[in-house]
């Protein structure tokens, strides 16, 4: 990228800005406070795409999939463990 005089930070900011301009939808599913997020504006009555069917008594904080290549990073969070006896688990 340096040889082509492309600033990867600027390109990344442009991609992020374009995604945020599309907006997002937040749906509170029930009284437990479970929330679903979707990129863009979802039509009334539809729900965001969930890539995995999760059957667990544990609360799911993120249900997503991503593709990573050598040297790349992906972030999820922030999540907070606030009480003794709580735990944060990751299933991959």
MOPAC internal coordinates of N, CA, C and O (Angstrom, degrees):
PM7 1SCF
backbone

  N    0.0000 0     0.00 0     0.00 0    0    0    0
  C    1.4386 1     0.00 0     0.00 0    1    0    0
  C    1.5317 1   110.43 1     0.00 0    2    1    0
  O    1.2310 1   121.06 1   147.67 1    3    2    1
  N    1.3188 1   115.57 1   -32.33 1    3    2    1
  C    1.4556 1   118.73 1  -179.41 1    5    3    2
  C    1.5286 1   110.88 1   -65.88 1    6    5    3
  O    1.2310 1   120.29 1   142.37 1    7    6    5
  N    1.3330 1   117.04 1   -37.63 1    7    6    5
  C    1.4597 1   119.96 1   178.82 1    9    7    6
  C    1.5258 1   111.54 1   -64.99 1   10    9    7
  O    1.2310 1   120.37 1   147.24 1   11   10    9
  N    1.3237 1   116.90 1   -32.76 1   11   10    9
  C    1.4680 1   121.11 1   179.30 1   13   11   10
  C    1.5256 1   111.01 1   -86.65 1   14   13   11
  O    1.2310 1   120.32 1  -177.47 1   15   14   13
  N    1.3301 1   116.99 1     2.53 1   15   14   13
  C    1.4685 1   123.64 1  -179.19 1   17   15   14
  C    1.5327 1   111.66 1    57.67 1   18   17   15
  O    1.2310 1   121.50 1  -136.98 1   19   18   17
  N    1.3326 1   114.73 1    43.02 1   19   18   17
  C    1.4564 1   121.57 1   177.40 1   21   19   18
  C    1.5255 1   107.85 1  -105.14 1   22   21   19
  O    1.2310 1   120.54 1   -50.73 1   23   22   21
  N    1.3120 1   116.57 1   129.27 1   23   22   21
  C    1.4587 1   121.83 1   178.48 1   25   23   22
  C    1.5293 1   108.26 1   -90.41 1   26   25   23
  O    1.2310 1   119.72 1   -73.02 1   27   26   25
  N    1.3479 1   118.15 1   106.98 1   27   26   25
  C    1.4650 1   119.62 1  -176.86 1   29   27   26
  C    1.5282 1   112.85 1   -62.27 1   30   29   27
  O    1.2310 1   119.83 1   148.68 1   31   30   29
  N    1.3234 1   117.92 1   -31.32 1   31   30   29
  C    1.4645 1   120.09 1   177.65 1   33   31   30
  C    1.5299 1   110.78 1   -64.47 1   34   33   31
  O    1.2310 1   120.44 1   138.18 1   35   34   33
  N    1.3098 1   116.76 1   -41.82 1   35   34   33
  C    1.4639 1   120.69 1   179.55 1   37   35   34
  C    1.5228 1   110.40 1   -66.42 1   38   37   35
  O    1.2310 1   120.56 1   138.26 1   39   38   37
  N    1.3237 1   116.53 1   -41.74 1   39   38   37
  C    1.4625 1   120.56 1   178.43 1   41   39   38
  C    1.5299 1   109.92 1   -61.76 1   42   41   39
  O    1.2310 1   120.53 1   135.93 1   43   42   41
  N    1.3296 1   116.59 1   -44.07 1   43   42   41
  C    1.4607 1   120.66 1   178.56 1   45   43   42
  C    1.5171 1   112.25 1   -61.62 1   46   45   43
  O    1.2310 1   120.29 1   137.95 1   47   46   45
  N    1.3366 1   117.06 1   -42.05 1   47   46   45
  C    1.4647 1   120.60 1   178.01 1   49   47   46
  C    1.5281 1   110.92 1   -63.95 1   50   49   47
  O    1.2310 1   120.24 1   141.69 1   51   50   49
  N    1.3157 1   117.14 1   -38.31 1   51   50   49
  C    1.4673 1   120.53 1   178.78 1   53   51   50
  C    1.5272 1   111.10 1   -65.43 1   54   53   51
  O    1.2310 1   120.15 1   138.40 1   55   54   53
  N    1.3201 1   117.32 1   -41.60 1   55   54   53
  C    1.4622 1   120.83 1   178.89 1   57   55   54
  C    1.5225 1   110.32 1   -64.23 1   58   57   55
  O    1.2310 1   120.33 1   133.15 1   59   58   57
  N    1.3349 1   116.97 1   -46.85 1   59   58   57
  C    1.4583 1   120.95 1   179.55 1   61   59   58
  C    1.5217 1   110.99 1   -62.26 1   62   61   59
  O    1.2310 1   120.39 1   136.67 1   63   62   61
  N    1.3160 1   116.86 1   -43.33 1   63   62   61
  C    1.4611 1   120.85 1   179.39 1   65   63   62
  C    1.5249 1   111.19 1   -61.50 1   66   65   63
  O    1.2310 1   120.36 1   137.36 1   67   66   65
  N    1.3317 1   116.91 1   -42.64 1   67   66   65
  C    1.4678 1   120.88 1   179.90 1   69   67   66
  C    1.5271 1   110.46 1   -63.36 1   70   69   67
  O    1.2310 1   119.87 1   140.24 1   71   70   69
  N    1.3394 1   117.85 1   -39.76 1   71   70   69
  C    1.4647 1   120.80 1   178.73 1   73   71   70
  C    1.5257 1   110.84 1   -66.22 1   74   73   71
  O    1.2310 1   120.32 1   137.65 1   75   74   73
  N    1.3361 1   117.00 1   -42.35 1   75   74   73
  C    1.4631 1   120.23 1  -179.80 1   77   75   74
  C    1.5301 1   111.87 1   -67.76 1   78   77   75
  O    1.2310 1   120.18 1   148.92 1   79   78   77
  N    1.3165 1   117.26 1   -31.08 1   79   78   77
  C    1.4676 1   120.86 1   177.68 1   81   79   78
  C    1.5208 1   111.74 1   -64.91 1   82   81   79
  O    1.2310 1   120.54 1   153.21 1   83   82   81
  N    1.3294 1   116.57 1   -26.79 1   83   82   81
  C    1.4707 1   120.24 1   177.66 1   85   83   82
  C    1.5173 1   110.94 1   -69.46 1   86   85   83
  O    1.2310 1   120.60 1   161.46 1   87   86   85
  N    1.3302 1   116.46 1   -18.54 1   87   86   85
  C    1.4543 1   120.91 1  -178.81 1   89   87   86
  C    1.5090 1   111.38 1    81.87 1   90   89   87
  O    1.2310 1   121.18 1     3.34 1   91   90   89
  N    1.3304 1   115.35 1  -176.66 1   91   90   89
  C    1.4578 1   120.76 1   176.87 1   93   91   90
  C    1.5147 1   108.95 1  -154.82 1   94   93   91
  O    1.2310 1   121.26 1   -20.36 1   95   94   93
  N    1.3114 1   115.19 1   159.64 1   95   94   93
  C    1.4540 1   122.38 1  -179.02 1   97   95   94
  C    1.5221 1   108.57 1  -114.70 1   98   97   95
  O    1.2310 1   120.43 1   -43.78 1   99   98   97
  N    1.3225 1   116.79 1   136.22 1   99   98   97
  C    1.4578 1   122.53 1   176.75 1  101   99   98
  C    1.5289 1   107.27 1  -118.19 1  102  101   99
  O    1.2310 1   120.52 1   -53.96 1  103  102  101
  N    1.3262 1   116.61 1   126.04 1  103  102  101
  C    1.4622 1   121.62 1  -179.72 1  105  103  102
  C    1.5194 1   108.42 1  -122.85 1  106  105  103
  O    1.2310 1   120.72 1   -56.62 1  107  106  105
  N    1.3227 1   116.22 1   123.38 1  107  106  105
  C    1.4670 1   120.58 1   173.63 1  109  107  106
  C    1.5194 1   106.43 1   -88.61 1  110  109  107
  O    1.2310 1   120.55 1   -63.39 1  111  110  109
  N    1.3122 1   116.56 1   116.61 1  111  110  109
  C    1.4647 1   121.49 1  -171.28 1  113  111  110
  C    1.5190 1   113.67 1   -76.05 1  114  113  111
  O    1.2310 1   119.24 1   138.98 1  115  114  113
  N    1.3340 1   119.06 1   -41.02 1  115  114  113
  C    1.4561 1   120.06 1  -176.17 1  117  115  114
  C    1.5247 1   109.88 1  -158.02 1  118  117  115
  O    1.2310 1   120.96 1     5.08 1  119  118  117
  N    1.3282 1   115.76 1  -174.92 1  119  118  117
  C    1.4623 1   120.40 1  -176.67 1  121  119  118
  C    1.5242 1   112.98 1   -71.00 1  122  121  119
  O    1.2310 1   119.48 1   168.42 1  123  122  121
  N    1.3391 1   118.60 1   -11.58 1  123  122  121
  C    1.4686 1   120.61 1   178.08 1  125  123  122
  C    1.5270 1   110.79 1   -73.27 1  126  125  123
  O    1.2310 1   120.59 1   167.70 1  127  126  125
  N    1.3331 1   116.48 1   -12.30 1  127  126  125
  C    1.4567 1   120.08 1   179.71 1  129  127  126
  C    1.5116 1   113.61 1    93.04 1  130  129  127
  O    1.2310 1   119.88 1  -173.87 1  131  130  129
  N    1.3360 1   117.83 1     6.13 1  131  130  129
  C    1.4614 1   120.20 1   179.16 1  133  131  130
  C    1.5284 1   109.15 1   -63.73 1  134  133  131
  O    1.2310 1   120.98 1   -48.54 1  135  134  133
  N    1.3186 1   115.73 1   131.46 1  135  134  133
  C    1.4600 1   121.42 1  -175.28 1  137  135  134
  C    1.5166 1   109.38 1  -123.64 1  138  137  135
  O    1.2310 1   120.35 1   -39.44 1  139  138  137
  N    1.3244 1   116.93 1   140.56 1  139  138  137
  C    1.4611 1   122.68 1   175.88 1  141  139  138
  C    1.5264 1   107.94 1  -118.10 1  142  141  139
  O    1.2310 1   120.85 1   -41.05 1  143  142  141
  N    1.3244 1   115.99 1   138.95 1  143  142  141
  C    1.4637 1   121.93 1   178.89 1  145  143  142
  C    1.5198 1   109.28 1  -115.89 1  146  145  143
  O    1.2310 1   120.66 1   -38.09 1  147  146  145
  N    1.3080 1   116.34 1   141.91 1  147  146  145
  C    1.4541 1   121.17 1   175.84 1  149  147  146
  C    1.5108 1   110.14 1  -135.48 1  150  149  147
  O    1.2310 1   120.37 1   -39.36 1  151  150  149
  N    1.3213 1   116.89 1   140.64 1  151  150  149
  C    1.4659 1   121.16 1   177.86 1  153  151  150
  C    1.5191 1   108.38 1   -75.01 1  154  153  151
  O    1.2310 1   120.64 1   -44.35 1  155  154  153
  N    1.3190 1   116.38 1   135.65 1  155  154  153
  C    1.4522 1   121.81 1  -178.90 1  157  155  154
  C    1.5184 1   111.09 1    82.79 1  158  157  155
  O    1.2310 1   120.89 1     2.82 1  159  158  157
  N    1.2973 1   115.90 1  -177.18 1  159  158  157
  C    1.4554 1   121.96 1   179.75 1  161  159  158
  C    1.5208 1   107.66 1   -94.92 1  162  161  159
  O    1.2310 1   120.79 1   -57.78 1  163  162  161
  N    1.3348 1   116.10 1   122.22 1  163  162  161
  C    1.4600 1   120.57 1  -179.97 1  165  163  162
  C    1.5250 1   109.66 1   -92.62 1  166  165  163
  O    1.2310 1   119.71 1   -39.49 1  167  166  165
  N    1.3249 1   118.15 1   140.51 1  167  166  165
  C    1.4586 1   120.78 1   176.66 1  169  167  166
  C    1.5347 1   110.96 1   -61.61 1  170  169  167
  O    1.2310 1   120.65 1   -30.72 1  171  170  169
  N    1.3028 1   116.37 1   149.28 1  171  170  169
  C    1.4655 1   121.78 1   179.49 1  173  171  170
  C    1.5244 1   109.68 1   -55.99 1  174  173  171
  O    1.2310 1   120.72 1   -44.94 1  175  174  173
  N    1.3211 1   116.23 1   135.06 1  175  174  173
  C    1.4603 1   121.41 1   178.44 1  177  175  174
  C    1.5126 1   114.50 1    90.77 1  178  177  175
  O    1.2310 1   119.50 1   172.03 1  179  178  177
  N    1.3343 1   118.57 1    -7.97 1  179  178  177
  C    1.4607 1   120.50 1   177.81 1  181  179  178
  C    1.5235 1   109.43 1  -101.94 1  182  181  179
  O    1.2310 1   120.97 1   -17.78 1  183  182  181
  N    1.3176 1   115.74 1   162.22 1  183  182  181
  C    1.4560 1   120.93 1   179.01 1  185  183  182
  C    1.5277 1   109.14 1  -123.93 1  186  185  183
  O    1.2310 1   120.53 1   -21.85 1  187  186  185
  N    1.3273 1   116.58 1   158.15 1  187  186  185
  C    1.4658 1   119.51 1   178.82 1  189  187  186
  C    1.5252 1   111.72 1   -62.89 1  190  189  187
  O    1.2310 1   120.98 1   -28.38 1  191  190  189
  N    1.3178 1   115.74 1   151.62 1  191  190  189
  C    1.4632 1   122.42 1   177.08 1  193  191  190
  C    1.5234 1   109.40 1   -66.39 1  194  193  191
  O    1.2310 1   120.20 1   -50.16 1  195  194  193
  N    1.3246 1   117.22 1   129.84 1  195  194  193
  C    1.4606 1   122.47 1   174.60 1  197  195  194
  C    1.5200 1   107.60 1  -115.86 1  198  197  195
  O    1.2310 1   119.69 1   -62.15 1  199  198  197
  N    1.3191 1   118.20 1   117.85 1  199  198  197
  C    1.4603 1   120.42 1  -173.20 1  201  199  198
  C    1.5222 1   114.72 1   -70.59 1  202  201  199
  O    1.2310 1   119.90 1   156.88 1  203  202  201
  N    1.3380 1   117.80 1   -23.12 1  203  202  201
  C    1.4551 1   120.14 1  -176.62 1  205  203  202
  C    1.5170 1   110.28 1  -128.62 1  206  205  203
  O    1.2310 1   120.54 1   -40.34 1  207  206  205
  N    1.3294 1   116.57 1   139.66 1  207  206  205
  C    1.4550 1   122.49 1   173.65 1  209  207  206
  C    1.5252 1   107.23 1   -86.27 1  210  209  207
  O    1.2310 1   120.38 1   -67.18 1  211  210  209
  N    1.3141 1   116.87 1   112.82 1  211  210  209
  C    1.4629 1   121.02 1  -175.63 1  213  211  210
  C    1.5147 1   108.90 1  -104.32 1  214  213  211
  O    1.2310 1   121.14 1   -54.80 1  215  214  213
  N    1.3303 1   115.42 1   125.20 1  215  214  213
  C    1.4624 1   121.65 1   176.49 1  217  215  214
  C    1.5225 1   106.18 1  -116.94 1  218  217  215
  O    1.2310 1   121.01 1   -80.89 1  219  218  217
  N    1.3395 1   115.67 1    99.11 1  219  218  217
  C    1.4566 1   120.64 1  -176.72 1  221  219  218
  C    1.5213 1   109.09 1  -159.17 1  222  221  219
  O    1.2310 1   120.95 1   -30.51 1  223  222  221
  N    1.3169 1   115.79 1   149.49 1  223  222  221
  C    1.4545 1   120.77 1   175.33 1  225  223  222
  C    1.5260 1   110.80 1   -78.59 1  226  225  223
  O    1.2310 1   120.50 1   166.37 1  227  226  225
  N    1.3330 1   116.66 1   -13.63 1  227  226  225
  C    1.4643 1   121.31 1   179.78 1  229  227  226
  C    1.5270 1   110.21 1   -77.29 1  230  229  227
  O    1.2310 1   120.94 1   -31.54 1  231  230  229
  N    1.3179 1   115.80 1   148.46 1  231  230  229
  C    1.4618 1   120.40 1   176.42 1  233  231  230
  C    1.5236 1   109.03 1   -71.94 1  234  233  231
  O    1.2310 1   120.05 1   -45.29 1  235  234  233
  N    1.3167 1   117.52 1   134.71 1  235  234  233
  C    1.4584 1   122.58 1   178.39 1  237  235  234
  C    1.5216 1   108.80 1   -96.40 1  238  237  235
  O    1.2310 1   120.64 1   -59.82 1  239  238  237
  N    1.3219 1   116.39 1   120.18 1  239  238  237
  C    1.4612 1   121.01 1  -179.00 1  241  239  238
  C    1.5198 1   112.31 1   -93.24 1  242  241  239
  O    1.2310 1   120.19 1   155.23 1  243  242  241
  N    1.3185 1   117.25 1   -24.77 1  243  242  241
  C    1.4602 1   120.92 1   177.80 1  245  243  242
  C    1.5201 1   108.37 1  -151.18 1  246  245  243
  O    1.2310 1   120.62 1   -42.13 1  247  246  245
  N    1.3316 1   116.42 1   137.87 1  247  246  245
  C    1.4582 1   122.89 1   177.93 1  249  247  246
  C    1.5166 1   105.30 1  -137.99 1  250  249  247
  O    1.2310 1   120.80 1   -85.02 1  251  250  249
  N    1.2952 1   116.08 1    94.98 1  251  250  249
  C    1.4581 1   119.81 1  -172.45 1  253  251  250
  C    1.5203 1   109.17 1  -148.15 1  254  253  251
  O    1.2310 1   121.10 1   -11.36 1  255  254  253
  N    1.2966 1   115.50 1   168.64 1  255  254  253
  C    1.4547 1   120.73 1   171.70 1  257  255  254
  C    1.5205 1   107.75 1  -134.45 1  258  257  255
  O    1.2310 1   121.31 1   -25.39 1  259  258  257
  N    1.3016 1   115.10 1   154.61 1  259  258  257
  C    1.4512 1   120.04 1  -177.78 1  261  259  258
  C    1.5164 1   108.84 1  -149.62 1  262  261  259
  O    1.2310 1   120.46 1   -16.73 1  263  262  261
  N    1.2938 1   116.73 1   163.27 1  263  262  261
  C    1.4586 1   122.10 1   177.07 1  265  263  262
  C    1.5167 1   107.60 1  -121.54 1  266  265  263
  O    1.2310 1   120.72 1   -56.12 1  267  266  265
  N    1.3212 1   116.24 1   123.88 1  267  266  265
  C    1.4540 1   121.60 1   179.94 1  269  267  266
  C    1.5150 1   109.89 1  -118.77 1  270  269  267
  O    1.2310 1   121.38 1   -34.94 1  271  270  269
  N    1.3103 1   114.96 1   145.06 1  271  270  269
  C    1.4608 1   121.59 1   176.38 1  273  271  270
  C    1.5173 1   108.66 1  -120.02 1  274  273  271
  O    1.2310 1   120.01 1   -10.01 1  275  274  273
  N    1.3084 1   117.58 1   169.99 1  275  274  273
  C    1.4629 1   122.21 1  -177.57 1  277  275  274
  C    1.5296 1   110.31 1   -50.77 1  278  277  275
  O    1.2310 1   120.97 1   -48.80 1  279  278  277
  N    1.3224 1   115.76 1   131.20 1  279  278  277
  C    1.4563 1   121.61 1   176.88 1  281  279  278
  C    1.5181 1   114.49 1    83.79 1  282  281  279
  O    1.2310 1   119.20 1  -179.96 1  283  282  281
  N    1.3254 1   119.14 1     0.04 1  283  282  281
  C    1.4631 1   121.22 1  -178.93 1  285  283  282
  C    1.5240 1   110.32 1   -98.09 1  286  285  283
  O    1.2310 1   121.23 1   -19.23 1  287  286  285
  N    1.3287 1   115.25 1   160.77 1  287  286  285
  C    1.4550 1   122.21 1   177.18 1  289  287  286
  C    1.5142 1   108.90 1  -130.84 1  290  289  287
  O    1.2310 1   121.00 1   -24.58 1  291  290  289
  N    1.3198 1   115.69 1   155.42 1  291  290  289
  C    1.4570 1   121.58 1   174.21 1  293  291  290
  C    1.5182 1   106.99 1  -135.72 1  294  293  291
  O    1.2310 1   120.46 1   -38.65 1  295  294  293
  N    1.3152 1   116.73 1   141.35 1  295  294  293
  C    1.4510 1   120.90 1  -176.51 1  297  295  294
  C    1.5154 1   110.35 1  -123.02 1  298  297  295
  O    1.2310 1   120.81 1   -33.71 1  299  298  297
  N    1.3133 1   116.05 1   146.29 1  299  298  297
  C    1.4476 1   122.61 1   174.56 1  301  299  298
  C    1.5269 1   106.97 1  -141.73 1  302  301  299
  O    1.2310 1   120.32 1   -35.82 1  303  302  301
  N    1.3152 1   117.00 1   144.18 1  303  302  301
  C    1.4697 1   118.72 1  -179.95 1  305  303  302
  C    1.5089 1   109.56 1   130.45 1  306  305  303
  O    1.2310 1   119.44 1    12.22 1  307  306  305
  N    1.2608 1   118.67 1  -167.78 1  307  306  305
  C    1.4310 1   128.19 1     2.29 1  309  307  306
  C    1.5176 1   112.36 1   -87.00 1  310  309  307
  O    1.2310 1   122.63 1   -37.71 1  311  310  309
  N    1.2693 1   112.56 1   142.29 1  311  310  309
  C    1.4418 1   121.91 1   177.44 1  313  311  310
  C    1.5227 1   108.03 1  -114.15 1  314  313  311
  O    1.2310 1   120.84 1   -30.45 1  315  314  313
  N    1.3036 1   116.00 1   149.55 1  315  314  313
  C    1.4581 1   119.91 1  -175.93 1  317  315  314
  C    1.5246 1   110.14 1  -128.49 1  318  317  315
  O    1.2310 1   120.81 1   -50.69 1  319  318  317
  N    1.3292 1   116.05 1   129.31 1  319  318  317
  C    1.4536 1   122.49 1   172.96 1  321  319  318
  C    1.5174 1   105.50 1   -99.56 1  322  321  319
  O    1.2310 1   120.39 1   -66.02 1  323  322  321
  N    1.3405 1   116.85 1   113.98 1  323  322  321
  C    1.4628 1   120.62 1  -169.08 1  325  323  322
  C    1.5212 1   114.94 1  -107.68 1  326  325  323
  O    1.2310 1   119.69 1   163.56 1  327  326  325
  N    1.3199 1   118.20 1   -16.44 1  327  326  325
  C    1.4683 1   119.67 1  -175.32 1  329  327  326
  C    1.5263 1   110.47 1  -125.79 1  330  329  327
  O    1.2310 1   121.26 1   -26.01 1  331  330  329
  N    1.3243 1   115.19 1   153.99 1  331  330  329
  C    1.4660 1   120.51 1   172.76 1  333  331  330
  C    1.5271 1   108.01 1   -61.98 1  334  333  331
  O    1.2310 1   120.90 1   -38.01 1  335  334  333
  N    1.3061 1   115.89 1   141.99 1  335  334  333
  C    1.4590 1   120.59 1   178.86 1  337  335  334
  C    1.5183 1   113.44 1    88.85 1  338  337  335
  O    1.2310 1   119.81 1   168.88 1  339  338  337
  N    1.3274 1   117.96 1   -11.12 1  339  338  337
  C    1.4642 1   120.05 1   176.33 1  341  339  338
  C    1.5212 1   109.18 1   -82.58 1  342  341  339
  O    1.2310 1   120.91 1   -23.71 1  343  342  341
  N    1.3022 1   115.87 1   156.29 1  343  342  341
  C    1.4610 1   120.81 1   177.22 1  345  343  342
  C    1.5158 1   109.42 1  -145.59 1  346  345  343
  O    1.2310 1   120.72 1   -29.42 1  347  346  345
  N    1.2861 1   116.23 1   150.58 1  347  346  345
  C    1.4535 1   123.42 1   175.70 1  349  347  346
  C    1.5218 1   106.50 1  -111.38 1  350  349  347
  O    1.2310 1   120.15 1   -57.48 1  351  350  349
  N    1.3354 1   117.32 1   122.52 1  351  350  349
  C    1.4647 1   120.32 1  -178.89 1  353  351  350
  C    1.5158 1   109.94 1  -117.75 1  354  353  351
  O    1.2310 1   120.84 1   -26.38 1  355  354  353
  N    1.3022 1   116.00 1   153.62 1  355  354  353
  C    1.4549 1   122.76 1   179.55 1  357  355  354
  C    1.5175 1   108.02 1  -124.68 1  358  357  355
  O    1.2310 1   120.96 1   -53.19 1  359  358  357
  N    1.3172 1   115.78 1   126.81 1  359  358  357
  C    1.4580 1   121.08 1   175.03 1  361  359  358
  C    1.5101 1   107.24 1  -113.47 1  362  361  359
  O    1.2310 1   120.43 1   -58.12 1  363  362  361
  N    1.3126 1   116.79 1   121.88 1  363  362  361
  C    1.4698 1   120.41 1  -177.89 1  365  363  362
  C    1.5143 1   109.42 1  -129.65 1  366  365  363
  O    1.2310 1   120.10 1   180.00 1  367  366  365

